[in-house]
Amino acid sequence: MIGWIVSKLRLEPDSFADMEYVDCIRELIGHEMVRSMKNYIQHRDIDSLEHSLYVSYRSYLVCRRLGLDYRSAARGGLLHDFFLYDWHIEKPYRGLHGLNHPRVALQNANKYFHLNKLEQDIIRKHMWPLTVTPPKYKEAYIVAAIDKYCAFMETFNFGERKNVHRLQSLLCS
């Protein structure tokens, strides 16, 4: 479905969109705890920060194109996996990572940042339908779908993430 949306909307990043995206996440990406996400593997050889940037940027582009709250989608997408541990090795709680990490990510995000209701819903509900309660907002559905698309692409090593690498260089400058 996401592939269809991308092809139908002809999503091609431009330099204005890149800089606008960076402005949306500037407060978050500058924080040491967000940058520490690079220390945790998410899928295969992809760290949590790269995965979250991939989800965040794609969500930003889709929401911007659809006239939705792209700023909240970018911020919520960046923090959706802000759980700060390697889920392949350790878990600070009992139970399945897929069911519990959205709650942990939201607790961490609220600890370091002021989030609006939409951003909180994106983080809390991004594992839907695995987690029972559906999102309240269109943007949260979009981030949840894009997260699954990105996880699939990363897990099976499909496609290139050249836009994420370009964004990482922009963010480091």
N, CA, C and O of each residue as an XYZ file, in Angstrom:
692
protein
N       0.817     -1.194      0.000
C       0.000      0.000      0.000
C       0.860      1.257      0.000
O       0.577      2.204     -0.734
N       1.906      1.271      0.816
C       2.772      2.442      0.866
C       3.448      2.652     -0.483
O       3.561      3.783     -0.954
N       3.895      1.567     -1.104
C       4.507      1.684     -2.425
C       3.552      2.336     -3.414
O       3.967      3.160     -4.230
N       2.277      1.973     -3.346
C       1.272      2.567     -4.207
C       1.135      4.058     -3.924
O       1.073      4.863     -4.852
N       1.088      4.431     -2.637
C       0.990      5.852     -2.266
C       2.192      6.616     -2.800
O       2.044      7.691     -3.382
N       3.383      6.058     -2.601
C       4.604      6.727     -3.066
C       4.571      6.906     -4.576
O       4.905      7.980     -5.076
N       4.172      5.862     -5.316
C       4.156      5.976     -6.775
C       3.057      6.931     -7.244
O       3.267      7.706     -8.177
N       1.910      6.878     -6.613
C       0.812      7.753     -7.016
C       1.103      9.218     -6.718
O       0.759     10.098     -7.507
N       1.734      9.477     -5.582
C       2.027     10.865     -5.212
C       3.338     11.358     -5.817
O       3.685     12.533     -5.691
N       4.075     10.440     -6.483
C       5.365     10.790     -7.086
C       6.243     11.551     -6.085
O       6.718     12.652     -6.362
N       6.441     10.943     -4.933
C       7.202     11.590     -3.873
C       8.673     11.665     -4.241
O       9.375     10.654     -4.252
N       9.120     12.833     -4.533
C      10.525     13.086     -4.833
C      10.974     14.238     -3.947
O      10.444     15.344     -4.053
N      11.930     13.993     -3.088
C      12.377     15.067     -2.208
C      13.062     16.179     -2.991
O      13.756     15.934     -3.977
N      12.853     17.388     -2.534
C      13.556     18.525     -3.118
C      14.296     19.243     -1.995
O      14.078     18.953     -0.819
N      15.157     20.166     -2.351
C      15.989     20.806     -1.328
C      15.154     21.613     -0.342
O      15.502     21.679      0.837
N      14.051     22.235     -0.794
C      13.189     22.972      0.136
C      12.578     22.022      1.154
O      12.540     22.324      2.347
N      12.100     20.876      0.685
C      11.499     19.893      1.591
C      12.537     19.394      2.591
O      12.230     19.216      3.770
N      13.767     19.168      2.123
C      14.817     18.705      3.024
C      15.053     19.703      4.154
O      15.119     19.314      5.320
N      15.179     20.972      3.821
C      15.450     21.988      4.843
C      14.241     22.192      5.751
O      14.396     22.406      6.953
N      13.052     22.127      5.188
C      11.834     22.240      5.991
C      11.744     21.066      6.959
O      11.362     21.238      8.116
N      12.094     19.878      6.486
C      12.105     18.695      7.344
C      13.092     18.874      8.494
O      12.758     18.605      9.648
N      14.287     19.318      8.188
C      15.305     19.538      9.222
C      14.783     20.529     10.268
O      15.007     20.335     11.463
N      14.102     21.572      9.837
C      13.527     22.527     10.790
C      12.496     21.864     11.704
O      12.393     22.215     12.879
N      11.736     20.908     11.170
C      10.717     20.212     11.963
C      11.340     19.404     13.100
O      10.767     19.314     14.186
N      12.503     18.820     12.852
C      13.099     17.913     13.840
C      14.334     18.481     14.532
O      14.965     17.791     15.332
N      14.684     19.726     14.235
C      15.923     20.324     14.740
C      16.080     20.173     16.255
O      17.141     19.766     16.727
N      15.039     20.496     17.014
C      15.098     20.399     18.479
C      15.401     18.972     18.931
O      16.160     18.757     19.875
N      14.806     18.013     18.254
C      14.951     16.609     18.647
C      16.309     16.044     18.247
O      16.987     15.415     19.061
N      16.704     16.264     17.010
C      17.911     15.631     16.488
C      19.168     16.185     17.163
O      20.206     15.523     17.175
N      19.081     17.371     17.712
C      20.222     17.944     18.409
C      20.427     17.389     19.808
O      21.465     17.628     20.426
N      19.456     16.656     20.307
C      19.516     16.143     21.679
C      20.382     14.880     21.734
O      20.262     13.997     20.884
N      21.244     14.807     22.734
C      22.177     13.673     22.854
C      21.467     12.332     22.988
O      21.979     11.323     22.505
N      20.303     12.293     23.631
C      19.604     11.013     23.790
C      19.036     10.522     22.456
O      19.025      9.319     22.195
N      18.572     11.430     21.624
C      18.097     11.021     20.294
C      19.283     10.510     19.480
O      19.187      9.476     18.819
N      20.372     11.216     19.526
C      21.566     10.781     18.785
C      22.106      9.446     19.313
O      22.754      8.705     18.574
N      21.843      9.141     20.583
C      22.309      7.863     21.144
C      21.585      6.666     20.529
O      22.023      5.528     20.699
N      20.493      6.906     19.825
C      19.772      5.823     19.155
C      20.657      5.120     18.132
O      20.385      3.979     17.758
N      21.713      5.791     17.679
C      22.631      5.158     16.718
C      23.405      4.001     17.357
O      24.035      3.218     16.646
N      23.367      3.886     18.670
C      24.075      2.818     19.373
C      23.279      1.513     19.466
O      23.782      0.517     19.987
N      22.061      1.513     18.973
C      21.193      0.343     19.093
C      20.758     -0.145     17.711
O      20.260      0.633     16.897
N      20.949     -1.423     17.458
C      20.550     -2.017     16.174
C      19.029     -2.205     16.171
O      18.432     -2.633     17.159
N      18.431     -1.871     15.036
C      16.985     -2.013     14.879
C      16.659     -3.218     13.998
O      16.045     -4.179     14.460
N      17.069     -3.167     12.736
C      16.829     -4.249     11.785
C      18.129     -4.514     11.022
O      18.725     -3.600     10.453
N      18.556     -5.777     11.020
C      19.792     -6.182     10.338
C      20.957     -5.302     10.769
O      21.385     -5.371     11.921
N      21.476     -4.480      9.867
C      22.599     -3.596     10.191
C      22.163     -2.137     10.323
O      23.002     -1.237     10.325
N      20.883     -1.907     10.429
C      20.324     -0.555     10.519
C      20.134     -0.199     11.985
O      19.492     -0.940     12.730
N      20.689      0.931     12.400
C      20.515      1.345     13.794
C      19.177      2.058     13.973
O      18.519      2.425     12.999
N      18.793      2.244     15.217
C      17.487      2.844     15.529
C      17.364      4.271     15.019
O      16.281      4.693     14.614
N      18.467      5.020     15.034
C      18.401      6.398     14.548
C      18.160      6.426     13.041
O      17.312      7.179     12.564
N      18.892      5.619     12.296
C      18.693      5.601     10.848
C      17.279      5.133     10.508
O      16.617      5.725      9.655
N      16.814      4.074     11.170
C      15.448      3.592     10.939
C      14.432      4.701     11.237
O      13.511      4.932     10.454
N      14.605      5.370     12.350
C      13.653      6.409     12.743
C      13.698      7.609     11.805
O      12.664      8.219     11.533
N      14.881      7.955     11.308
C      14.978      9.030     10.306
C      14.252      8.628      9.024
O      13.551      9.439      8.419
N      14.423      7.383      8.619
C      13.768      6.853      7.422
C      12.245      6.967      7.572
O      11.565      7.465      6.675
N      11.724      6.508      8.694
C      10.282      6.577      8.963
C       9.820      8.029      9.048
O       8.802      8.401      8.465
N      10.565      8.831      9.767
C      10.209     10.231      9.975
C      10.158     11.002      8.663
O       9.191     11.715      8.396
N      11.188     10.864      7.852
C      11.264     11.622      6.590
C      10.175     11.185      5.616
O       9.519     12.026      4.999
N       9.980      9.894      5.475
C       8.928      9.400      4.581
C       7.541      9.851      5.062
O       6.693     10.229      4.253
N       7.319      9.808      6.367
C       6.037     10.249      6.935
C       5.831     11.739      6.699
O       4.733     12.181      6.361
N       6.891     12.500      6.879
C       6.851     13.945      6.607
C       6.433     14.202      5.164
O       5.542     15.013      4.909
N       7.079     13.507      4.209
C       6.770     13.733      2.795
C       5.315     13.407      2.463
O       4.645     14.180      1.779
N       4.828     12.265      2.947
C       3.453     11.863      2.651
C       2.467     12.843      3.284
O       1.537     13.296      2.617
N       2.657     13.175      4.555
C       1.729     14.089      5.230
C       1.768     15.482      4.618
O       0.734     16.143      4.516
N       2.936     15.929      4.214
C       3.061     17.249      3.563
C       2.278     17.247      2.257
O       1.547     18.191      1.958
N       2.439     16.178      1.484
C       1.749     16.079      0.197
C       0.233     16.008      0.373
O      -0.516     16.498     -0.472
N      -0.218     15.394      1.477
C      -1.655     15.243      1.713
C      -2.271     16.417      2.482
O      -3.475     16.423      2.739
N      -1.458     17.405      2.848
C      -1.975     18.568      3.564
C      -2.276     18.289      5.028
O      -3.132     18.943      5.624
N      -1.582     17.326      5.606
C      -1.773     16.969      7.011
C      -0.683     17.611      7.859
O       0.153     18.351      7.340
N      -0.686     17.337      9.138
C       0.298     17.918     10.064
C       1.637     17.201      9.905
O       1.955     16.269     10.644
N       2.402     17.655      8.934
C       3.679     17.001      8.616
C       4.735     17.232      9.685
O       5.630     16.403      9.851
N       4.651     18.333     10.409
C       5.623     18.594     11.479
C       5.479     17.551     12.591
O       6.472     16.978     13.041
N       4.251     17.309     13.028
C       4.014     16.302     14.067
C       4.345     14.904     13.567
O       4.838     14.074     14.330
N       4.076     14.635     12.283
C       4.413     13.326     11.718
C       5.924     13.126     11.717
O       6.407     12.040     12.037
N       6.664     14.156     11.364
C       8.132     14.069     11.358
C       8.661     13.844     12.770
O       9.514     12.983     12.983
N       8.161     14.610     13.732
C       8.627     14.496     15.115
C       8.219     13.161     15.739
O       9.042     12.492     16.362
N       6.960     12.774     15.576
C       6.493     11.497     16.111
C       7.205     10.328     15.449
O       7.543      9.346     16.110
N       7.433     10.435     14.144
C       8.154      9.387     13.432
C       9.584      9.235     13.924
O      10.097      8.120     14.020
N      10.227     10.351     14.236
C      11.597     10.277     14.730
C      11.660      9.642     16.115
O      12.633      8.959     16.433
N      10.645      9.855     16.938
C      10.650      9.351     18.311
C       9.875      8.053     18.495
O       9.769      7.560     19.618
N       9.335      7.491     17.430
C       8.466      6.319     17.591
C       9.196      5.122     18.203
O       8.564      4.306     18.874
N      10.485      4.997     17.993
C      11.266      3.887     18.573
C      12.325      4.406     19.546
O      13.452      3.913     19.561
N      11.970      5.376     20.337
C      12.888      6.032     21.278
C      12.938      5.251     22.599
O      12.772      5.828     23.674
N      13.168      3.936     22.508
C      13.158      3.090     23.711
C      14.546      2.911     24.322
O      14.646      2.518     25.484
N      15.612      3.182     23.585
C      16.982      3.304     24.095
C      17.567      2.042     24.730
O      18.166      2.100     25.804
N      17.391      0.924     24.072
C      18.062     -0.317     24.456
C      18.098     -1.208     23.214
O      17.343     -0.992     22.267
N      18.971     -2.200     23.225
C      19.041     -3.143     22.113
C      18.045     -4.263     22.383
O      18.292     -5.129     23.222
N      16.946     -4.247     21.687
C      15.872     -5.205     21.941
C      16.257     -6.626     21.543
O      15.547     -7.568     21.892
N      17.355     -6.802     20.828
C      17.816     -8.143     20.479
C      18.532     -8.803     21.660
O      18.640    -10.028     21.713
N      19.016     -8.003     22.597
C      19.837     -8.500     23.703
C      19.138     -8.366     25.048
O      19.054     -9.326     25.814
N      18.640     -7.173     25.327
C      18.085     -6.890     26.654
C      16.731     -6.204     26.541
O      16.436     -5.529     25.555
N      15.922     -6.390     27.567
C      14.648     -5.680     27.666
C      14.463     -5.309     29.138
O      14.659     -6.149     30.016
N      14.096     -4.083     29.408
C      13.925     -3.678     30.805
C      12.563     -4.070     31.390
O      12.187     -3.569     32.449
N      11.825     -4.949     30.725
C      10.493     -5.348     31.181
C      10.210     -6.760     30.673
O      10.919     -7.279     29.811
N       9.173     -7.363     31.218
C       8.729     -8.677     30.753
C       7.810     -8.498     29.543
O       7.190     -7.450     29.359
N       7.742     -9.531     28.740
C       6.793     -9.509     27.642
C       7.440     -9.250     26.294
O       8.659     -9.128     26.178
N       6.598     -9.169     25.286
C       7.057     -8.998     23.915
C       7.463     -7.552     23.634
O       6.756     -6.607     23.982
N       8.606     -7.415     23.004
C       9.105     -6.092     22.636
C       8.090     -5.326     21.783
O       7.844     -4.144     22.021
N       7.507     -5.994     20.798
C       6.562     -5.346     19.898
C       5.356     -4.746     20.601
O       4.803     -3.743     20.149
N       4.947     -5.355     21.703
C       3.789     -4.851     22.448
C       4.175     -3.773     23.457
O       3.376     -2.882     23.744
N       5.372     -3.842     23.991
C       5.757     -2.959     25.091
C       6.580     -1.734     24.702
O       6.518     -0.720     25.397
N       7.338     -1.793     23.628
C       8.246     -0.684     23.350
C       7.572      0.642     23.012
O       8.176      1.684     23.267
N       6.350      0.675     22.452
C       5.735      1.983     22.234
C       5.515      2.759     23.548
O       5.690      3.977     23.591
N       5.134      2.049     24.603
C       4.943      2.686     25.914
C       6.271      3.220     26.449
O       6.329      4.337     26.963
N       7.331      2.428     26.331
C       8.657      2.837     26.798
C       9.154      4.038     25.988
O       9.694      4.991     26.550
N       8.969      3.985     24.673
C       9.389      5.094     23.805
C       8.649      6.381     24.176
O       9.250      7.454     24.208
N       7.355      6.278     24.454
C       6.585      7.466     24.824
C       7.039      8.014     26.180
O       7.149      9.228     26.349
N       7.298      7.141     27.131
C       7.807      7.598     28.428
C       9.120      8.351     28.253
O       9.300      9.426     28.824
N      10.031      7.797     27.473
C      11.310      8.462     27.221
C      11.118      9.799     26.510
O      11.730     10.799     26.883
N      10.275      9.813     25.495
C      10.036     11.045     24.732
C       9.440     12.135     25.623
O       9.842     13.295     25.541
N       8.490     11.764     26.468
C       7.881     12.750     27.377
C       8.877     13.241     28.423
O       8.764     14.364     28.915
N       9.836     12.412     28.756
C      10.857     12.787     29.738
C      11.760     13.907     29.206
O      12.182     14.778     29.967
N      12.054     13.884     27.905
C      13.009     14.829     27.328
C      12.391     15.950     26.502
O      13.039     16.971     26.273
N      11.140     15.776     26.048
C      10.545     16.743     25.121
C       9.090     17.033     25.472
O       8.409     16.220     26.097
N       8.634     18.205     25.057
C       7.215     18.539     25.155
C       6.564     18.094     23.847
O       6.917     18.588     22.776
N       5.620     17.167     23.933
C       4.963     16.610     22.756
C       3.490     16.990     22.740
O       2.847     17.059     23.787
N       2.964     17.232     21.558
C       1.528     17.469     21.452
C       0.788     16.127     21.423
O       1.415     15.069     21.366
N      -0.525     16.177     21.461
C      -1.350     14.944     21.517
C      -1.143     14.061     20.289
O      -1.123     12.835     20.399
N      -0.991     14.678     19.129
C      -0.783     13.917     17.901
C       0.548     13.176     17.945
O       0.603     11.993     17.609
N       1.614     13.845     18.351
C       2.926     13.202     18.456
C       2.890     12.039     19.449
O       3.479     10.986     19.207
N       2.197     12.241     20.561
C       2.062     11.167     21.552
C       1.299      9.981     20.974
O       1.667      8.831     21.208
N       0.239     10.256     20.222
C      -0.550      9.185     19.617
C       0.280      8.414     18.583
O       0.176      7.191     18.489
N       1.086      9.117     17.823
C       1.952      8.465     16.833
C       2.880      7.479     17.529
O       3.001      6.329     17.105
N       3.530      7.923     18.590
C       4.487      7.057     19.293
C       3.769      5.879     19.945
O       4.196      4.732     19.808
N       2.684      6.164     20.649
C       1.960      5.127     21.401
C       1.326      4.084     20.496
O       1.245      2.915     20.871
N       0.876      4.482     19.311
C       0.078      3.587     18.465
C       0.806      3.087     17.217
O       0.176      2.459     16.366
N       2.106      3.341     17.078
C       2.779      2.999     15.830
C       2.856      1.494     15.558
O       3.148      1.095     14.430
N       2.607      0.665     16.544
C       2.629     -0.784     16.328
C       1.245     -1.358     16.016
O       1.094     -2.577     15.924
N       0.243     -0.510     15.856
C      -1.077     -0.973     15.476
C      -0.984     -1.640     14.106
O      -0.295     -1.106     13.237
N      -1.628     -2.758     13.868
C      -2.669     -3.413     14.647
C      -2.163     -4.455     15.653
O      -2.971     -5.115     16.307
N      -0.838     -4.615     15.787
C      -0.330     -5.537     16.799
C      -0.819     -5.125     18.183
O      -1.255     -5.965     18.971
N      -0.745     -3.838     18.471
C      -1.349     -3.324     19.698
C      -2.813     -3.047     19.374
O      -3.131     -2.630     18.260
N      -3.675     -3.265     20.303
C      -5.112     -3.315     20.026
C      -5.736     -1.953     19.698
O      -6.548     -1.858     18.778
N      -5.376     -0.924     20.421
C      -6.031      0.379     20.264
C      -5.550      1.076     18.990
O      -4.352      1.297     18.818
N      -6.490      1.427     18.090
C      -6.083      2.087     16.845
C      -5.714      3.559     17.076
O      -6.112      4.157     18.076
N      -4.962      4.125     16.154
C      -4.628      5.554     16.247
C      -5.868      6.434     16.165
O      -6.907      6.024     15.647
N      -5.739      7.649     16.685
C      -6.832      8.633     16.642
C      -6.724      9.552     15.429
O      -7.713     10.161     15.022
N      -5.534      9.656     14.853
C      -5.274     10.657     13.821
C      -4.784     10.012     12.530
O      -4.150      8.957     12.551
N      -5.086     10.659     11.405
C      -4.632     10.177     10.099
C      -3.112     10.068     10.056
O      -2.562      9.100      9.530
N      -2.446     11.064     10.612
C      -0.984     11.073     10.593
C      -0.403      9.857     11.316
O       0.621      9.315     10.902
N      -1.058      9.434     12.392
C      -0.582      8.272     13.151
C      -0.744      6.989     12.336
O       0.106      6.102     12.411
N      -1.823      6.879     11.558
C      -1.980      5.735     10.665
C      -0.876      5.726      9.609
O      -0.315      4.678      9.287
N      -0.578      6.901      9.081
C       0.460      7.005      8.049
C       1.813      6.589      8.612
O       2.527      5.813      7.977
N       2.180      7.090      9.794
C       3.462      6.726     10.398
C       3.506      5.220     10.685
O       4.529      4.577     10.451
N       2.419      4.666     11.182
C       2.378      3.225     11.470
C       2.594      2.416     10.192
O       3.341      1.438     10.202
N       1.955      2.807      9.104
C       2.104      2.089      7.838
C       3.518      2.254      7.287
O       4.111      1.289      6.804
N       4.053      3.451      7.353
C       5.407      3.695      6.834
C       6.439      2.969      7.687
O       7.438      2.482      7.158
N       6.218      2.887      8.989
C       7.127      2.131      9.856
C       7.195      0.672      9.411
O       8.277      0.088      9.352
N       6.055      0.091      9.102
C       6.039     -1.303      8.665
C       6.729     -1.464      7.308
O       7.471     -2.422      7.092
N       6.482     -0.527      6.408
C       7.138     -0.541      5.107
C       8.663     -0.453      5.273
O       9.402     -1.237      4.677
N       9.120      0.497      6.079
C      10.562      0.683      6.288
C      11.180     -0.541      6.955
O      12.263     -0.975      6.564
N      10.512     -1.096      7.947
C      11.021     -2.292      8.629
C      11.155     -3.446      7.637
O      12.147     -4.174      7.663
N      10.173     -3.613      6.776
C      10.235     -4.662      5.754
C      11.419     -4.431      4.822
O      12.191     -5.351      4.553
N      11.561     -3.209      4.333
C      12.655     -2.881      3.409
C      14.017     -3.109      4.064
O      14.943     -3.607      3.423
N      14.135     -2.747      5.331
C      15.395     -2.910      6.054
C      15.681     -4.376      6.367
O      16.807     -4.841      6.192
N      14.685     -5.090      6.818
C      14.857     -6.489      7.205
C      15.281     -7.341      6.011
O      16.136     -8.217      6.141
N      14.689     -7.086      4.863
C      14.981     -7.886      3.680
C      15.958     -7.200      2.727
O      16.188     -7.670      1.613
N      16.532     -6.080      3.180
C      17.584     -5.364      2.447
C      17.153     -4.984      1.032
O      17.895     -5.183      0.071
N      15.943     -4.436      0.921
C      15.429     -3.965     -0.359
C      15.647     -2.473     -0.477
O      15.586     -1.749      0.517
N      15.895     -2.021     -1.666
C      15.961     -0.597     -1.942
C      17.189      0.081     -1.364
O      18.032     -0.542     -0.717
N      17.258      1.361     -1.618
C      18.354      2.174     -1.108
C      17.803      3.202     -0.142
O      16.643      3.604     -0.226
N      18.652      3.613      0.767
C      18.259      4.626      1.741
C      19.060      5.899      1.510
O      19.467      6.566      2.460
N      19.285      6.232      0.233
C      20.145      7.356     -0.105
C      19.621      8.669      0.462
O      20.411      9.527      0.853
N      18.299      8.841      0.516
C      17.749     10.080      1.066
C      18.092     10.220      2.542
O      18.372     11.324      3.009
N      18.074      9.119      3.277
C      18.404      9.159      4.698
C      19.872      9.520      4.874
O      20.214     10.313      5.751
N      20.737      8.948      4.053
C      22.165      9.256      4.160
C      22.415     10.728      3.827
O      23.240     11.373      4.473
N      21.719     11.263      2.835
C      21.844     12.679      2.487
C      21.356     13.542      3.658
O      21.981     14.548      3.992
N      20.251     13.151      4.272
C      19.729     13.895      5.413
C      20.683     13.829      6.593
O      20.877     14.825      7.290
N      21.274     12.677      6.823
C      22.232     12.560      7.929
C      23.381     13.533      7.729
O      23.851     14.136      8.693
N      23.841     13.696      6.494
C      24.925     14.651      6.262
C      24.445     16.080      6.487
O      25.206     16.905      6.995
N      23.206     16.394      6.122
C      22.649     17.720      6.393
C      22.566     17.985      7.898
O      22.874     19.082      8.362
N      22.149     16.969      8.649
C      21.959     17.127     10.088
C      23.279     17.252     10.829
O      23.341     17.882     11.885
N      24.332     16.661     10.288
C      25.643     16.727     10.937
C      26.360     18.035     10.637
O      27.338     18.368     11.307
N      25.898     18.772      9.656
C      26.568     20.033      9.293
C      26.086     21.202     10.124
O      26.554     22.326      9.938
